[in-house]
Structure formats: structure tokens, C-alpha cells
């Protein structure tokens, strides 16, 4: 059976990208205090870093990053770092 090198490259590239993840900052400075990372969730092409001790949908201290490049989604709070590290294999 003949398998095109292009198809194999595309498959390997997809699998490598599918394993990428964002490393949320361990803490953020908010209103003169420090908040620790509570949890993080990846949905679609974004990672949500939650710094409140409440479920993500109730949290007011969240930083949202693009999964592919680690850049902060526009219009986020001032306390969120502009970019974070992206790990290729999680």
C-alpha cells in the first residue's frame, strides 16, 4: 500500500499540534495582592487560566490564551501576562 509523504507529514503535524498546551502562570498580581492558579481548562483553541477558588464560569480572575501561540486574547485584564509558554507535548 502506498502512502503519500504529504499525507504522513500532515498527520504527524496534526498530532503534534493536538498535544500542545499552555502553561498558565502560577500566580498573578491583582489589586496589590497575589492570586494563585486554581485550575485551567482548554476548550476549542483557547486555554482558560482561573485564579479564583470558584468554578471557571463564576470566576472574575481569568486569563485566556490562544492555544497555538500562547498569546493573550485581546481585551483581557491588566494582570494577565501578554504571552505564556506553549508546550508541544503535554
N, C-alpha and C positions, 0 to 999 in steps of 0.2 A: 504494500500500500504506500502510495506516495503522499507525503505531507509537505505542503509548501513551507519554505523557511519563513515567509512573511506571516503566515498563519501562526506558526510556532512562536515567532517574536511577539506578535500581538497578544497571544495568550499569556506568555510569560510576563509581558509588560502589564497586562491587566491584573494578573495575580499579585505582582509586586506592589502595584498601587492599591489593591484591595486590602493589603496588610498594613498600610500606612496608618499612623495615629499621631495625635497631638499630645505633647507633654505639657499639661497645664502647669502654670507657676504654682509653687507650693503655698505661697502667701501673696496677698495684695494689700496695699495701704489704702484704707478707706476712712475718710473723715478723721485723720490723725491717729487712727488705730490700725491694727493689723488683723486681717482675717485669713484663716487657714482654709485650704482647699477641702471642701466637704465631699464632693464627688464630681464625676464628669460623665457625660453621655455623648455618644456620637449618633447623629441622625442625618441621613442623606449625605451631604457633602460638608457638614459642619460638626464641630465639637463644642459642646457647651460645658464650661468650667464653672461650677457652682460653689460659691464661697459662704453660703448661709447654711445653717443647720436645719433646713426645711427642704421639702421636695422641690425639684427644679421649677415646676410651674408656679410655685409661690415665692420663689427667690427674687430678691431685688439686687443681689450681688452676683451677677453672671457675666462672664466674658465669652464671646462666641467667635470662634476662629474657623477659617477655611481649612478643610482637611488636606487639600492638595499642596498648599504653600505655607501654612501657619500664620497667615496674615489676619489681623483683626477685622471682623466685619465692620463696615463703616457705621458711624453714629452710635458707638458703644461708649460706655462711661470712661471718664478720665483715668480711673485707677487701673484699667486693663492695659497690660503691655501691648505695644503695637504689633509685635510678632513673637511667636514662640517656636520651639524646636519641633520638627516633624521627624518621627522615627519611621524608617522604612519597614521594619519587621517588628511587630508587637507580640 
